[in-house]
Amino acid sequence: MFIFAITGWGLATAMDVHVYRKTKLQSEHRYVLNMILLQVATFPYVMGSVMILLKSTSGLYLIAIGVVASFVKAVGDTWVLLVEINR
C-alpha cells in the first residue's frame, strides 16, 4: 500500500508542479488552491500507510481521512466540470 500511496502522491505533485511552471495560467491563485487541495487529499494515504507499516492502528484513521478528502476534492472538480464550463 505504501508504494501505491507514495507513487500516486509523487506523480500528482510532479504533474501539478510541471503544469504550474510550463503553462500560462488564467488564474494562478485557483491553480495553487487546487494543488493544495490535492495535497490535502493524497498525503493522508502516505502517512496512513507509513503508520500501518509501523504497526500503528491509527494509520487506518488517516486512510479514512484521505478517502473523505478525496471525495470532497472529486466533488469540487465535478462542480467545475459540470457548472463552470457551461458559463
C-alpha positions as CSV (number, residue, x, y, z in Angstrom):
1,M,0.0,0.0,0.0
2,F,2.9,2.4,0.8
3,I,4.3,2.0,-2.7
4,F,1.0,2.9,-4.3
5,A,0.4,5.8,-2.0
6,I,3.9,7.4,-2.4
7,T,3.8,6.8,-6.2
8,G,0.3,8.4,-6.6
9,W,1.3,11.3,-4.4
10,G,4.6,11.9,-6.1
11,L,3.2,11.7,-9.6
12,A,0.3,14.0,-8.9
13,T,2.7,16.5,-7.3
14,A,5.1,16.3,-10.1
15,M,2.4,16.8,-12.7
16,D,1.0,19.8,-10.9
17,V,4.4,21.5,-10.5
18,H,5.2,20.9,-14.2
19,V,1.9,22.4,-15.3
20,Y,2.3,25.4,-13.0
21,R,5.8,26.1,-14.3
22,K,5.4,25.4,-18.0
23,T,2.0,26.9,-18.9
24,K,0.4,30.3,-18.8
25,L,-2.5,30.0,-16.3
26,Q,-5.5,32.2,-16.3
27,S,-5.8,32.2,-12.6
28,E,-2.7,31.2,-10.6
29,H,-4.4,31.5,-7.3
30,R,-7.1,29.0,-8.3
31,Y,-4.5,26.6,-9.5
32,V,-2.4,26.9,-6.3
33,L,-5.6,26.3,-4.3
34,N,-6.3,23.2,-6.4
35,M,-2.7,22.0,-5.8
36,I,-3.1,22.4,-2.0
37,L,-6.4,20.5,-2.1
38,L,-4.8,17.7,-4.0
39,Q,-2.0,17.5,-1.3
40,V,-4.6,17.5,1.5
41,A,-6.5,14.7,-0.3
42,T,-3.5,12.5,-1.1
43,F,-1.0,13.0,1.8
44,P,-3.1,11.2,4.4
45,Y,-2.7,8.0,2.3
46,V,1.1,8.3,2.5
47,M,1.1,9.0,6.3
48,G,-1.5,6.3,7.0
49,S,0.4,3.6,5.1
50,V,3.6,4.6,6.9
51,M,1.8,4.3,10.2
52,I,0.4,0.9,9.2
53,L,3.9,-0.3,8.3
54,L,5.0,0.8,11.8
55,K,2.2,-1.4,13.2
56,S,0.1,1.5,14.4
57,T,-3.7,1.1,14.1
58,S,-4.2,4.9,13.9
59,G,-3.0,4.7,10.3
60,L,-6.4,3.4,9.3
61,Y,-7.9,6.6,10.6
62,L,-5.6,8.6,8.3
63,I,-6.6,6.4,5.4
64,A,-10.3,7.2,6.2
65,I,-9.5,10.9,6.3
66,G,-7.8,10.6,2.9
67,V,-10.9,8.9,1.5
68,V,-13.1,11.7,2.7
69,A,-10.7,14.4,1.5
70,S,-10.5,12.7,-1.9
71,F,-14.3,12.6,-2.1
72,V,-14.5,16.3,-1.3
73,K,-11.9,17.1,-3.9
74,A,-13.7,15.0,-6.5
75,V,-17.0,16.8,-5.9
76,G,-15.3,20.1,-6.3
77,D,-13.7,19.0,-9.6
78,T,-17.0,17.7,-10.8
79,W,-18.7,21.0,-9.9
80,V,-16.1,22.8,-12.1
81,L,-16.6,20.4,-15.0
82,L,-20.4,20.5,-14.9
83,V,-21.3,24.0,-13.9
84,E,-18.4,26.4,-14.5
85,I,-17.6,25.2,-18.0
86,N,-21.2,25.8,-19.2
87,R,-21.0,29.5,-18.3
